[in-house]
Amino acid sequence: MIELWRWEMQPGEAFASPGHPATTFELLHVEAGALTLTLGETCRTVAAGESAVARTEIEHGYRNEGTAPLVFTMTVAELPS
């Protein structure tokens, strides 16, 4: 299964997600603003023009901690086991 999402988050907005199956990966690319990506207890900032790949079998989330709108695309791939 593959999904493609385009997200827009306003300053202060956040989204939390439970873990997905162990074969799930997410590729995120930030178009504008800065994304705070949380994987379990670890946080990473992904700035405009940058990308990140994450295994999302654990609780994870996305936050806009900035003062400008955040726009990013996310490809979710649940690979066969």
C-alpha positions in Angstrom: 0.0 0.0 0.0 1.3 3.5 -0.9 -0.4 6.8 0.0 0.6 10.3 -0.9 -0.5 13.2 1.3 -0.1 17.0 1.2 -0.4 18.6 4.7 -0.8 22.2 5.7 -0.4 23.0 9.4 -0.8 26.4 11.0 1.5 27.6 13.8 1.0 25.6 17.0 -0.9 22.8 15.2 0.1 19.2 15.9 -0.9 15.7 14.9 -0.1 12.5 16.8 -0.3 9.0 15.3 -0.1 5.5 16.8 2.5 3.1 15.4 1.8 1.4 12.1 2.8 -2.1 11.0 6.6 -2.8 11.2 7.0 -2.6 7.4 5.7 1.0 7.2 8.0 3.9 6.1 7.2 7.6 5.6 9.1 9.9 3.3 8.4 13.6 4.2 9.5 16.6 2.2 8.9 20.1 3.6 7.9 22.8 1.1 7.5 25.7 3.5 8.0 26.3 7.2 9.6 23.8 9.5 8.3 20.4 10.6 9.0 19.0 14.0 9.0 15.2 13.5 8.6 13.1 16.7 9.5 9.4 16.7 8.9 8.0 20.1 11.0 10.1 22.4 13.2 11.6 19.6 12.4 15.0 17.9 14.0 16.3 14.7 13.4 19.5 12.8 13.0 19.3 9.1 13.3 22.7 7.4 11.9 23.9 4.1 13.7 22.1 1.2 14.7 19.2 3.4 13.4 15.6 3.5 13.3 12.8 6.0 12.6 9.1 6.0 11.1 7.5 9.1 10.1 4.0 10.1 6.8 4.6 11.8 6.1 1.4 13.6 6.2 3.4 16.9 4.1 6.4 18.1 5.0 9.4 16.0 3.8 12.9 15.3 4.1 16.2 13.4 4.1 19.7 14.8 4.5 23.2 13.5 6.4 25.0 16.2 7.2 28.0 14.0 5.3 31.3 13.3 4.6 30.6 9.6 2.4 28.0 8.0 4.0 24.6 7.4 3.4 22.7 4.1 4.8 19.2 3.5 4.2 16.2 1.4 4.3 12.7 2.9 4.5 9.4 1.1 3.5 6.4 3.3 4.6 3.0 2.1 3.5 -0.2 3.9 5.7 -2.8 2.3 4.8 -6.5 2.2 6.4 -8.5 5.0 
